[in-house]
Amino acid sequence: MRNVLTIDQGKIRDGTLDDLKRRTCTWVHYWEPTPEELTDAASHIGLDAEEFQELLSPTQRPTLRDTTTFSIVVIRSPRKDKEFLTKPIILAVSKAKNDLISVTPYHSRSIEHIRTLPEARRTTIFSEGATALLFTILDEITASYFSVLERMDDEIDRVERNIRSTNGESRTMETIYRLKKTLIYFHKALVGNREVVGGIEKAYAQFLDPRLLSKFRTLHDQIVQLVELDATYRDILTSTLEVHLSVISNAVNITMKRVTSWGAIILIPSLIASIFGMNFDLIPIAHARWGFYGALAVMIAATALLYWYFKRKDWL
């Protein structure tokens, strides 16, 4: 699918591909593109379709490059499917610094949010040109990382609150491993995004407006903060996993103590009963009138003594 926005006489309106030929800022956005739309976008940017498709592959790293007519920024954005992942977004600024072409393999809420900005804000962005629009898109993508990490922070808090629960150990382990896996993906994407934004700030992209590059310093600092926050959360999860395993090990030890204690308590009466149940006549006090009661008294006394001992040791 494709959408075109352009500024015309100080107002934002829906446009067409013909507006790319005008001198005013035009934004062409493709999402969930068909093969025909991919070919169309690639031809405008100056790449062949196969090379353009490669830039949208799931394993594509963030990168910054130039063609003869466009500066191309490939950035990775968070995406929620069954779990949080990151996927590439292509952003291309024209040589004239007036036009921006963006391509996403899915419907991006970050980009959609820009379309819902107040009219005055969008007019200001389009008036400053495609570099300002590029900065706004990258800023929204960076903000989406903060939003996702805040949600993960809430999940980590829930894991920490339930860490001492005796039930659901496997669920807790599964949650910790899932969060760590997501944070590793985020770390790889954020490090790549940081390098790309740093390259933009250092004017490595040929067709970006040099007057606006200072804006990207703040964006670079925010991504550095995200990388550090991601690392902090991974350290917290590692410590949480160690505590959780210690809790499980402690629970197993307590269970083993209780089983051992009850086994020892039951052992003495069982031993006495088994001796008097042997098939021999010459067993002391076996035929005495008080023999049964004496053996029973010894069993009760031994059981009570062992129970008191293990209770005092806090094994029961």
PAZAPA-4460 file (N, C-alpha, C; in steps of 0.05 Angstrom, whole numbers, plus 32768, in hexadecimal, padded with zeros to 4 digits):
% residues 316
    n_x    n_y    n_z   ca_x   ca_y   ca_z    c_x    c_y    c_z   seq   type   mol
   8011   7FE8   8000   8000   8000   8000   8012   8019   8000     1      M     A
   8007   802E   7FF6   8017   8047   7FF3   8006   805F   7FFB     2      R     A
   8014   8072   8007   8007   808B   800F   801B   80A2   8009     3      N     A
   8010   80B8   7FFF   8021   80CF   7FF8   8016   80E8   8006     4      V     A
   8028   80F6   8013   8021   8110   801F   8034   8125   8014     5      L     A
   802A   813D   800F   803B   8152   8005   8031   816D   8010     6      T     A
   8042   8181   8010   803A   819B   8019   8036   81AD   8000     7      I     A
   801F   81BA   8000   8018   81CA   7FE9   800C   81E4   7FF3     8      D     A
   8019   81FB   7FED   8011   8215   7FF6   800D   8216   8014     9      Q     A
   8020   820A   8022   8020   820C   8040   800C   81F9   804D    10      G     A
   8000   81E6   803E   7FEE   81D3   804A   7FF5   81B6   8042    11      K     A
   7FF0   81A3   8054   7FF6   8187   804E   7FDD   817B   8040    12      I     A
   7FE2   816D   802B   7FCC   815F   801C   7FD6   8144   8012    13      R     A
   7FC3   8133   800C   7FC9   8119   7FFF   7FD3   811F   7FE3    14      D     A
   7FE8   8110   7FDB   7FF4   8115   7FC1   7FF6   80FC   7FB0    15      G     A
   8005   80FE   7F9B   800A   80E8   7F88   8028   80E7   7F83    16      T     A
   8031   80D2   7F74   804D   80D0   7F6E   8057   80E7   7F5C    17      L     A
   8044   80F4   7F4E   804C   810B   7F3E   8057   8122   7F4F    18      D     A
   804F   8122   7F69   8058   8138   7F7A   8076   8135   7F80    19      D     A
   8082   811E   7F7B   809F   811B   7F7E   80AF   812D   7F6B    20      L     A
   80A2   8136   7F56   80AF   8147   7F42   80AE   8165   7F4A    21      K     A
   809D   816B   7F5F   809B   8186   7F68   80B2   818D   7F7A    22      R     A
   80B5   81A7   7F80   80CB   81B0   7F91   80C4   81B1   7FAE    23      R     A
   80AC   81AA   7FB5   80A3   81AA   7FD1   80A6   818E   7FDD    24      T     A
   80A6   818D   7FF8   80AB   8173   8006   8094   8160   8002    25      C     A
   809B   8148   7FF9   8088   8132   7FF5   8091   8119   8002    26      T     A
   807E   810C   8010   8085   80F3   801E   8074   80DC   8012    27      W     A
   8082   80C8   8008   8075   80B1   7FFD   807B   8099   8010    28      V     A
   8066   808D   801A   806A   8077   802D   805D   805E   8023    29      H     A
   806D   8048   8022   8063   802E   801A   8062   801C   8033    30      Y     A
   804D   800E   8038   804C   7FFA   804D   803F   7FE1   8043    31      W     A
   8049   7FCA   804C   8041   7FB0   8042   8041   7FB1   8023    32      E     A
   8057   7FB9   8017   8056   7FBE   7FFA   8054   7FA4   7FEA    33      P     A
   8046   7FA7   7FD3   8045   7F91   7FC0   805F   7F91   7FB0    34      T     A
   8065   7F7B   7FA1   807D   7F7B   7F91   807E   7F92   7F7D    35      P     A
   8067   7F99   7F72   8065   7FB0   7F5F   806C   7FCA   7F6D    36      E     A
   8062   7FCE   7F86   8069   7FE6   7F95   8086   7FE7   7F9D    37      E     A
   8091   7FD0   7FA3   80AE   7FCF   7FAA   80BF   7FD7   7F91    38      L     A
   80B7   7FCD   7F7A   80C5   7FD4   7F62   80C3   7FF2   7F5C    39      T     A
   80AB   7FFD   7F61   80A6   8019   7F5D   80B7   802A   7F6F    40      D     A
   80B8   8023   7F8A   80C8   8032   7F9D   80E5   8030   7F96    41      A     A
   80EF   8018   7F8E   810B   8014   7F88   8113   8025   7F70    42      A     A
   8101   8027   7F5C   8108   8037   7F44   810A   8054   7F4A    43      S     A
   80FA   805E   7F5D   80FB   807B   7F65   8115   8080   7F74    44      H     A
   811E   806D   7F84   8135   8071   7F95   814F   806C   7F85    45      I     A
   814D   805C   7F70   8165   8057   7F60   8172   803D   7F66    46      G     A
   8163   8029   7F70   816D   800E   7F76   815E   7FFA   7F65    47      L     A
   816A   7FE3   7F60   815B   7FCE   7F53   814A   7FC0   7F68    48      D     A
   8135   7FB2   7F5F   8121   7FA6   7F71   812D   7F92   7F85    49      A     A
   8140   7F82   7F7B   814C   7F6D   7F8C   815C   7F7A   7FA3    50      E     A
   816B   7F8E   7F9C   817B   7F9C   7FB0   816A   7FAA   7FC5    51      E     A
   8153   7FB5   7FBB   8141   7FC3   7FCC   8133   7FAF   7FDF    52      F     A
   812C   7F97   7FD4   811F   7F82   7FE4   8132   7F79   7FFA    53      Q     A
   814C   7F78   7FF4   8160   7F6F   8008   8161   7F82   801F    54      E     A
   815D   7F9C   801A   815D   7FB0   8030   8146   7FAB   8043    55      L     A
   8131   7F9E   803B   811A   7F98   804C   811A   7F7C   8058    56      L     A
   8130   7F6D   8054   8132   7F52   805E   8132   7F53   807D    57      S     A
   8128   7F3F   808A   8127   7F3F   80A8   8142   7F41   80B5    58      P     A
   8157   7F39   80A7   8172   7F3A   80B3   8182   7F53   80AC    59      T     A
   8175   7F65   809D   8184   7F7D   8095   818C   7F8F   80AC    60      Q     A
   81A6   7F96   80AD   81B0   7FA7   80C2   81AB   7FC4   80BB    61      R     A
   81A8   7FD6   80CF   81A6   7FF3   80C9   81BE   7FFC   80BA    62      P     A
   81B8   800D   80A6   81CE   8016   8094   81C8   8032   8089    63      T     A
   81DC   803E   807F   81DA   8059   8073   81EA   8059   805A    64      L     A
   81DD   8060   8043   81EA   805F   8029   81DE   8074   8016    65      R     A
   81EC   807A   8001   81E3   808D   7FEC   81E1   807F   7FD1    66      D     A
   81CD   8087   7FC2   81CC   8081   7FA5   81D1   809C   7F97    67      T     A
   81CD   809C   7F7D   81D2   80B5   7F6E   81BD   80CA   7F74    68      T     A
   81A6   80C2   7F7D   8190   80D5   7F81   8184   80D5   7F9E    69      T     A
   818C   80C1   7FAE   8180   80BF   7FC9   8195   80B8   7FDE    70      F     A
   8191   80C1   7FF6   819F   80B7   800E   818C   80A4   801B    71      S     A
   8195   808B   8020   8184   8076   802A   818B   8070   8047    72      I     A
   8178   8070   8059   817B   8069   8075   816B   804F   807A    73      V     A
   8177   803A   8083   8169   8022   808B   816B   8020   80AA    74      V     A
   8155   8020   80B7   8153   8020   80D4   8142   8009   80DD    75      I     A
   8146   7FFF   80F5   8135   7FE9   80FF   8122   7FF4   8114    76      R     A
   8109   7FEC   8112   80F4   7FF6   8123   80E7   7FDE   8132    77      S     A
   80DE   7FE2   814B   80D2   7FCC   815A   80B6   7FC5   814E    78      P     A
   80B0   7FAC   814F   8097   7FA2   8143   808D   7F8B   8155    79      R     A
   8073   7F8C   815C   8067   7F77   816D   8057   7F64   815B    80      K     A
   8061   7F4B   815A   8052   7F36   814E   8049   7F24   8165    81      D     A
   8052   7F0B   8166   804E   7EFB   817E   805F   7F05   8195    82      K     A
   8076   7F10   818E   8088   7F1C   81A1   8095   7F35   8194    83      E     A
   80A3   7F45   81A4   80B0   7F5C   8198   80C8   7F55   8188    84      F     A
   80C9   7F5F   816F   80E0   7F5C   815D   80E7   7F77   8152    85      L     A
   80FB   7F78   8141   8101   7F90   8133   8102   7F8A   8115    86      T     A
   80F8   7F9D   8105   80F8   7F9A   80E8   8102   7FB3   80DB    87      K     A
   810E   7FB0   80C2   811A   7FC8   80B5   8106   7FDA   80A9    88      P     A
   810D   7FF4   80A8   80FD   8008   809A   8110   8018   8088    89      I     A
   8108   801C   806F   8119   802B   805C   810F   8048   805B    90      I     A
   8121   805B   805E   811B   8077   805C   812F   8083   8048    91      L     A
   8125   808F   8033   8136   809A   801E   812F   80B7   8019    92      A     A
   8144   80C8   801B   8141   80E5   8017   814D   80EC   7FFC    93      V     A
   813E   80FC   7FED   8147   8102   7FD1   815E   8116   7FD1    94      S     A
   816B   8117   7FBA   8182   8128   7FB6   817A   8145   7FB9    95      K     A
   8162   814C   7FB1   8158   8168   7FB4   8150   816F   7FD0    96      A     A
   8150   815B   7FE2   8149   815E   7FFF   812C   8166   8003    97      K     A
   811B   8160   7FEE   80FF   8167   7FF0   80ED   814F   7FF5    98      N     A
   80F6   8137   7FEC   80E5   8120   7FEC   80F0   810A   7FFE    99      D     A
   80DD   80FB   800A   80E5   80E4   801B   80D3   80CC   8013   100      L     A
   80E0   80B6   800E   80D2   809D   8008   80D8   8089   801F   101      I     A
   80C3   807F   802C   80C6   806C   8041   80B8   8052   803A   102      S     A
   80C4   803B   8042   80B8   8021   803D   80BA   8010   8056   103      V     A
   80A4   8005   805E   80A3   7FF3   8075   8096   7FD9   806D   104      T     A
   809F   7FC2   8077   8092   7FA8   8070   8079   7FA3   8080   105      P     A
   8071   7FB6   8091   8059   7FB3   80A1   804D   7FCF   80A6   106      Y     A
   8036   7FD0   80B3   802A   7FE9   80BA   8037   7FF4   80D3   107      H     A
   8045   800A   80D1   8055   8015   80E7   8044   802A   80F6   108      S     A
   8041   8026   8110   8032   8039   8121   8042   8053   8124   109      R     A
   805D   8050   8124   806E   8068   8127   8069   807B   810F   110      S     A
   8069   8070   80F7   8065   8081   80DF   8048   808A   80DE   111      I     A
   8035   8079   80E6   8019   8082   80E6   8015   8099   80F9   112      E     A
   8024   8099   810F   8020   80AF   8123   8028   80CA   8117   113      H     A
   803B   80CA   8105   8043   80E3   80F8   802C   80EE   80E7   114      I     A
   801D   80DC   80DA   8007   80E5   80CA   7FF0   80F1   80DA   115      R     A
   7FF0   80EA   80F4   7FDA   80F5   8105   7FE3   810D   8116   116      T     A
   7FFB   8117   8111   8004   812F   811F   7FF2   8147   8118   117      L     A
   7FF1   815B   8129   7FE2   8173   8123   7FEB   817F   8108   118      P     A
   7FD9   818C   80FB   7FDF   8197   80E0   7FF6   81AA   80E1   119      E     A
   7FF7   81BB   80F5   800C   81CF   80F7   8027   81C2   80FB   120      A     A
   8028   81AD   810A   8042   819F   810E   804B   8191   80F4   121      R     A
   8039   8184   80E7   8041   8177   80CD   8049   818C   80B9   122      R     A
   803C   81A3   80B8   8043   81B8   80A5   805F   81C2   80AA   123      T     A
   8066   81C5   80C4   8081   81CE   80CB   8096   81BA   80C2   124      T     A
   8090   81A0   80C7   80A3   818B   80BF   80A7   818B   80A1   125      I     A
   8092   818B   8092   8094   818A   8075   80A1   81A4   806A   126      F     A
   809D   81BA   8078   80A9   81D3   806E   80C7   81D2   8071   127      S     A
   80D1   81C4   8085   80EE   81C2   8089   80FC   81AE   8076   128      E     A
   80EC   819D   8068   80F7   818B   8054   80F8   816E   805D   129      G     A
   8103   815D   804B   8103   8140   8050   8115   8138   8067   130      A     A
   812A   8147   806C   813C   8141   8083   812D   8144   809D   131      T     A
   811D   8158   80A0   810D   815C   80B8   80F9   8145   80BB   132      A     A
   80ED   813D   80A5   80DA   8127   80A5   80E8   810D   80AD   133      L     A
   8101   8109   80A2   8111   80F1   80AA   8116   80F1   80C8   134      L     A
   811E   8108   80D3   8123   810A   80F0   810A   8103   8100   135      F     A
   80F3   810D   80F7   80DA   8108   8105   80D4   80EA   8106   136      T     A
   80D7   80DC   80EF   80D2   80C0   80EE   80E5   80B1   8100   137      I     A
   80FF   80B7   80FF   8112   80AA   8110   810C   80AF   812E   138      L     A
   8103   80C7   8134   80FC   80CE   814F   80E5   80BE   8159   139      D     A
   80D1   80BA   8148   80BA   80A9   814F   80C2   808C   8153   140      E     A
   80D3   8082   8142   80DC   8066   8145   80EC   8063   815F   141      I     A
   80FD   8077   8166   810C   8076   817F   80F9   8077   8197   142      T     A
   80E4   8087   8195   80D0   8089   81AA   80C1   806E   81AE   143      A     A
   80BD   8060   8198   80B0   8046   819A   80C1   8032   81A9   144      S     A
   80DB   8034   81A7   80ED   8023   81B7   80E9   8029   81D5   145      Y     A
   80E8   8042   81DB   80E4   8049   81F8   80C9   803E   8202   146      F     A
   80B5   8040   81F1   809A   8035   81F9   809B   8017   81FE   147      S     A
   80A9   8009   81EC   80AA   7FEB   81EF   80BB   7FE4   8207   148      V     A
   80D1   7FF2   820C   80E1   7FEC   8224   80D3   7FF2   823E   149      L     A
   80C1   8006   823E   80B1   800C   8255   809E   7FF5   825B   150      E     A
   8093   7FE9   8246   8081   7FD2   824A   8091   7FBA   8254   151      R     A
   80A9   7FB7   824A   80BA   7FA1   8253   80C3   7FA5   8270   152      M     A
   80C6   7FBE   8278   80CD   7FC5   8294   80B6   7FBB   82A6   153      D     A
   809D   7FBF   829D   8086   7FB6   82AD   8087   7F98   82AF   154      D     A
   808D   7F8A   829A   808F   7F6D   829A   80A5   7F63   82AD   155      E     A
   80BB   7F71   82AD   80D1   7F69   82BF   80C9   7F6D   82DC   156      I     A
   80BA   7F83   82E1   80B0   7F88   82FD   809E   7F71   8305   157      D     A
   808C   7F67   82F3   807A   7F52   82FA   808A   7F38   8300   158      R     A
   809F   7F33   82F0   80AF   7F1B   82F5   80BD   7F1D   8310   159      V     A
   80C7   7F34   8317   80D5   7F38   8331   80C1   7F34   8348   160      E     A
   80A8   7F3E   8344   8094   7F3A   835A   808D   7F1D   835E   161      R     A
   808D   7F0E   8348   8084   7EF2   834A   809C   7EDE   834D   162      N     A
   80B4   7EE9   8351   80CB   7ED8   8350   80CC   7EC4   8366   163      I     A
   80BF   7ECA   837D   80BF   7EB8   8394   80A7   7EA5   8394   164      R     A
   8097   7EA6   837F   8081   7E94   837E   808A   7E77   837B   165      S     A
   807D   7E65   8389   8085   7E49   8386   8078   7E3B   836E   166      T     A
   8065   7E4A   8361   8058   7E3F   834A   8060   7E4D   8331   167      N     A
   805E   7E40   831A   8063   7E4D   8300   8080   7E53   82FA   168      G     A
   8092   7E42   8305   80AF   7E47   82FF   80B5   7E47   82E2   169      E     A
   80A9   7E34   82D3   80AE   7E32   82B6   80A4   7E4B   82A8   170      S     A
   808D   7E56   82B1   8082   7E6E   82A4   8095   7E86   82A9   171      R     A
   809F   7E87   82C1   80B2   7E9D   82C8   80CB   7E9B   82B7   172      T     A
   80D6   7E83   82B5   80EE   7E7F   82A5   80E8   7E86   8288   173      M     A
   80D1   7E7E   827E   80CA   7E84   8262   80C8   7EA2   825D   174      E     A
   80BC   7EB0   8270   80BA   7ECD   826E   80D6   7EDB   826E   175      T     A
   80E7   7ED2   8280   8102   7EDE   8281   8111   7ED9   8267   176      I     A
   8110   7EC1   825D   811F   7EBB   8244   8113   7ECA   822D   177      Y     A
   80F9   7ECE   822C   80EC   7EDD   8216   80F5   7EFA   8217   178      R     A
   80F5   7F06   822F   80FD   7F22   8232   811A   7F25   822A   179      L     A
   812B   7F13   8233   8148   7F15   822C   814C   7F13   820E   180      K     A
   813D   7F01   8201   8140   7EFE   81E4   8138   7F17   81D6   181      K     A
   8122   7F24   81DF   8119   7F3D   81D2   812E   7F53   81D7   182      T     A
   8139   7F54   81EF   814D   7F69   81F4   8166   7F65   81E4   183      L     A
   816D   7F4D   81DE   8185   7F48   81CD   817F   7F52   81B1   184      I     A
   8167   7F4C   81A6   8160   7F56   818C   8160   7F75   818C   185      Y     A
   8155   7F81   81A1   8154   7F9E   81A2   8170   7FA9   81A3   186      F     A
   8182   7F9C   81B2   819E   7FA6   81B4   81AB   7FA7   8199   187      H     A
   81A8   7F92   818A   81B4   7F91   816F   81A9   7FA8   815D   188      K     A
   818E   7FAB   815E   8182   7FBF   814E   818A   7FDC   8157   189      A     A
   818A   7FE0   8171   8190   7FFB   817B   81AD   8003   8176   190      L     A
   81BF   7FF0   8178   81DB   7FF6   8172   81DE   7FFF   8155   191      V     A
   81D0   7FF0   8143   81D1   7FF7   8127   81C4   8012   8122   192      G     A
   81AD   8017   812F   81A0   8031   812C   81B1   8048   8136   193      N     A
   81BF   8043   814C   81D1   8057   8157   81E7   805F   8143   194      R     A
   81F2   804B   8136   8208   8050   8122   81FD   8060   810A   195      E     A
   81E5   8059   8102   81D9   8067   80EB   81D3   8084   80F2   196      V     A
   81C7   8089   8109   81C1   80A5   8111   81DB   80B4   8115   197      V     A
   81EF   80A7   8120   8209   80B4   8123   8215   80BB   8108   198      G     A
   8212   80AA   80F5   821B   80B0   80DA   820C   80C7   80CD   199      G     A
   81F2   80C9   80D2   81E3   80E0   80C8   81ED   80FA   80D4   200      I     A
   81F1   80F9   80EE   81FB   8111   80FC   8216   811A   80F1   201      E     A
   8227   8107   80E9   8241   810E   80DF   8241   8114   80C1   202      K     A
   8229   8117   80B6   8225   811E   809A   8230   810A   8086   203      A     A
   822D   80F0   808D   8235   80DB   807B   8221   80D7   8064   204      Y     A
   8208   80E0   8068   81F4   80DE   8053   81F5   80F7   8042   205      A     A
   81F8   80F3   8028   81FF   8109   8016   81E8   811D   8012   206      Q     A
   81CF   8113   8012   81B9   8124   800A   81A7   812E   8021   207      F     A
   81B1   812C   8039   81A1   8137   8050   81A9   8154   8054   208      L     A
   8196   8163   805E   819A   8180   8062   81AE   8184   8079   209      D     A
   81C5   818F   8074   81DA   8192   8089   81D1   81A5   80A0   210      P     A
   81BE   81B7   809A   81B5   81CA   80AE   81A5   81BC   80C4   211      R     A
   819A   81A5   80BF   8189   8197   80D2   8197   817F   80E0   212      L     A
   81B0   817A   80D9   81BD   8163   80E4   81C2   8164   8102   213      L     A
   81C3   817C   810D   81C8   817E   8129   81B1   8172   8139   214      S     A
   8199   8171   812D   8182   8165   813B   8187   8147   8142   215      K     A
   8197   813A   8132   819B   811E   8135   81AE   8117   814D   216      F     A
   81BB   812C   8159   81CC   8127   8170   81BA   811E   8188   217      R     A
   81A4   812C   818C   8191   8124   81A1   8187   8108   819D   218      T     A
   8180   8102   8184   8176   80E7   817D   818B   80D2   8182   219      L     A
   81A4   80D8   817C   81BA   80C5   8181   81BD   80C0   819F   220      H     A
   81BB   80D5   81AF   81BD   80D2   81CC   81A6   80C1   81D7   221      D     A
   818E   80C4   81CC   8177   80B4   81D5   817C   8096   81CF   222      Q     A
   8187   8091   81B7   818C   8075   81B0   81A2   8069   81C2   223      I     A
   81B6   8079   81C9   81CB   8070   81DC   81BE   8069   81F7   224      V     A
   81AB   807A   81FF   819C   8075   8218   818C   805B   8216   225      Q     A
   8180   8056   81FF   8172   803D   81FB   8184   8024   81FC   226      L     A
   819C   8027   81F0   81AF   8011   81F1   81B7   800B   820E   227      V     A
   81BC   801F   821E   81C3   801C   823A   81AB   8010   824A   228      E     A
   8193   801A   8244   817B   8010   8252   8177   7FF2   824B   229      L     A
   817B   7FEB   8232   8179   7FCF   822A   818D   7FBE   8239   230      D     A
   81A6   7FC7   823B   81BA   7FB8   8249   81B3   7FB5   8267   231      A     A
   81A8   7FCA   8272   81A0   7FC9   828F   818A   7FB5   8293   232      T     A
   8176   7FB4   8282   8161   7FA1   8284   816B   7F84   8281   233      Y     A
   817E   7F80   826F   8189   7F65   826C   8199   7F5D   8285   234      R     A
   81A7   7F6F   8291   81B5   7F69   82AA   81A1   7F63   82C1   235      D     A
   818B   7F72   82C2   8176   7F6D   82D6   816A   7F51   82D2   236      I     A
   8165   7F4A   82B9   8159   7F30   82B3   816D   7F19   82BA   237      L     A
   8187   7F1E   82B5   819B   7F0A   82BC   819B   7F05   82DA   238      T     A
   819A   7F1B   82E9   819A   7F19   8306   8180   7F0C   8310   239      S     A
   816A   7F13   8303   8150   7F08   830A   8150   7EEA   8305   240      T     A
   815B   7EE2   82EF   815D   7EC5   82E9   816D   7EB6   82FD   241      L     A
   8184   7EC2   8306   8194   7EB5   831A   8185   7EB3   8335   242      E     A
   8177   7EC8   833C   8167   7EC7   8355   8151   7EB2   8352   243      V     A
   8144   7EB1   833B   812F   7E9E   8337   8139   7E81   8339   244      H     A
   8150   7E7C   832D   815C   7E61   832F   8163   7E5B   834C   245      L     A
   816D   7E6F   835B   8174   7E6B   8377   815B   7E64   8387   246      S     A
   8144   7E72   8381   812B   7E6D   838F   8122   7E51   838A   247      V     A
   8124   7E48   8370   811C   7E2D   8369   812D   7E19   8378   248      I     A
   8148   7E1E   8378   815A   7E0B   8385   8155   7E0A   83A3   249      S     A
   814F   7E21   83AF   8148   7E22   83CC   812F   7E13   83D1   250      N     A
   811B   7E16   83BF   8101   7E08   83C3   8106   7DE9   83C1   251      A     A
   8117   7DE1   83AF   811D   7DC4   83AD   812B   7DBA   83C6   252      V     A
   813E   7DCA   83D0   814C   7DC3   83E9   8139   7DC0   8400   253      N     A
   8126   7DD2   8403   8112   7DD1   8418   8101   7DB8   8416   254      I     A
   80F9   7DB2   83FD   80E9   7D9A   83F9   80F8   7D81   8400   255      T     A
   8112   7D80   83F8   8122   7D69   83FE   8126   7D66   841C   256      M     A
   8129   7D7C   842A   812B   7D7B   8448   8112   7D6F   8454   257      K     A
   80FB   7D78   844A   80E2   7D6E   8455   80DE   7D50   844F   258      R     A
   80E5   7D49   8436   80E2   7D2C   842F   80F5   7D1B   8440   259      V     A
   810D   7D25   8444   8121   7D16   8454   8118   7D14   8471   260      T     A
   810E   7D2A   847B   8105   7D2B   8497   80EE   7D17   849C   261      S     A
   80DA   7D18   848A   80C3   7D06   848E   80CC   7CE9   8489   262      W     A
   80DF   7CE4   8477   80E9   7CC9   8473   80F7   7CBF   848C   263      G     A
   8107   7CD0   8499   8114   7CC8   84B2   8100   7CC2   84C8   264      A     A
   80EB   7CD3   84CA   80D6   7CD0   84DE   80C8   7CB5   84DB   265      I     A
   80C2   7CAF   84C2   80B3   7C96   84BC   80C5   7C7D   84BF   266      I     A
   80DF   7C81   84BB   80F2   7C6B   84BC   80F2   7C5C   84D6   267      L     A
   80F3   7C6A   84ED   80F6   7C5D   8507   80DE   7C4C   850E   268      I     A
   80C5   7C56   850C   80AE   7C44   8511   80AE   7C2C   84FD   269      P     A
   80B5   7C31   84E4   80B5   7C1B   84D0   80CA   7C06   84D8   270      S     A
   80E1   7C10   84E2   80F6   7BFD   84E9   80EE   7BEC   8501   271      L     A
   80E2   7BF8   8515   80D9   7BE9   852D   80C3   7BD5   8525   272      I     A
   80B0   7BDF   8515   809A   7BCD   850D   80A4   7BB6   84FC   273      A     A
   80B8   7BBB   84EB   80C3   7BA5   84DA   80D2   7B91   84EB   274      S     A
   80E0   7B9A   8500   80EE   7B87   8511   80DB   7B74   851F   275      I     A
   80C5   7B80   852B   80B2   7B70   853A   80A1   7B5F   8527   276      F     A
   80A2   7B66   850E   8092   7B56   84FB   80A2   7B40   84EE   277      G     A
   80BB   7B3C   84F6   80CB   7B26   84EB   80C1   7B0B   84F5   278      M     A
   80C5   7AF7   84E4   80BA   7ADC   84EA   80CD   7ACC   84FC   279      N     A
   80D0   7AD7   8515   80E0   7AC9   852A   80D1   7ACA   8544   280      F     A
   80D5   7AB5   8554   80C8   7AB4   856E   80D9   7AC1   8584   281      D     A
   80F4   7ABF   8581   8105   7ACA   8596   810B   7AE7   8592   282      L     A
   80F7   7AF7   8594   80FA   7B14   8592   80F4   7B1F   85AE   283      I     A
   8107   7B2E   85BA   8102   7B38   85D5   80E8   7B48   85D7   284      P     A
   80DA   7B44   85EC   80C1   7B51   85F4   80AB   7B4D   85DE   285      I     A
   80B0   7B3B   85CA   809C   7B37   85B6   8083   7B2A   85C1   286      A     A
   8087   7B18   85D6   8070   7B0A   85E1   8067   7B16   85FC   287      H     A
   8074   7B2C   8604   806D   7B38   861D   8052   7B46   861A   288      A     A
   8042   7B47   8630   8028   7B54   862F   802A   7B71   8628   289      R     A
   803F   7B7F   8631   8042   7B9B   862C   8054   7BA1   8613   290      W     A
   805C   7B8B   8604   806F   7B8E   85EE   8064   7BA0   85D8   291      G     A
   804B   7B9B   85D0   803F   7BAC   85BB   803E   7BC9   85C3   292      F     A
   8035   7BCE   85DC   8033   7BEA   85E4   804F   7BF7   85E8   293      Y     A
   8062   7BE7   85F0   807D   7BF1   85F3   8089   7BF9   85D8   294      G     A
   8085   7BE7   85C4   808F   7BEE   85A9   8081   7C06   859E   295      A     A
   8067   7C08   85A2   8058   7C1F   8599   8061   7C39   85A6   296      L     A
   8068   7C37   85C0   8071   7C4F   85CF   808C   7C58   85C4   297      A     A
   809E   7C45   85BE   80B8   7C4C   85B2   80B4   7C59   8597   298      V     A
   80A2   7C4F   8587   809C   7C5B   856D   8093   7C78   8570   299      M     A
   8080   7C7C   8582   8075   7C97   8585   808B   7CAA   8590   300      I     A
   809B   7CA0   85A3   80B0   7CB1   85AF   80C5   7CB8   859A   301      A     A
   80CD   7CA4   8589   80E1   7CAA   8575   80D6   7CBD   8560   302      A     A
   80BD   7CB9   8558   80B1   7CCB   8545   80AF   7CE8   854F   303      T     A
   80A7   7CEB   8568   80A4   7D05   8574   80C0   7D13   8577   304      A     A
   80D4   7D03   857F   80EF   7D0E   8582   80FA   7D18   8567   305      L     A
   80F7   7D07   8552   8101   7D0F   8538   80F1   7D27   852D   306      L     A
   80D7   7D27   8531   80C7   7D3E   8528   80D0   7D58   8535   307      Y     A
   80D5   7D56   8550   80DF   7D6E   855F   80FA   7D77   8554   308      W     A
   810C   7D64   854F   8127   7D6B   8546   8126   7D79   852A   309      Y     A
   8117   7D6D   8518   8117   7D79   84FD   8107   7D93   84FC   310      F     A
   80F3   7D96   850E   80E5   7DAF   850F   80F8   7DC5   851A   311      K     A
   8108   7DBE   852D   811B   7DD1   8539   8130   7DD9   8524   312      R     A
   8138   7DC7   8512   814B   7DCD   84FD   813D   7DDB   84E5   313      K     A
   8123   7DDF   84E8   8113   7DED   84D2   8114   7DDD   84B8   314      D     A
   8113   7DC3   84BB   8111   7DB1   84A4   80F4   7DAA   849E   315      W     A
   80E2   7DAF   84B1   80C6   7DAA   84AE   80B6   7DC3   84B1   316      L     A
***
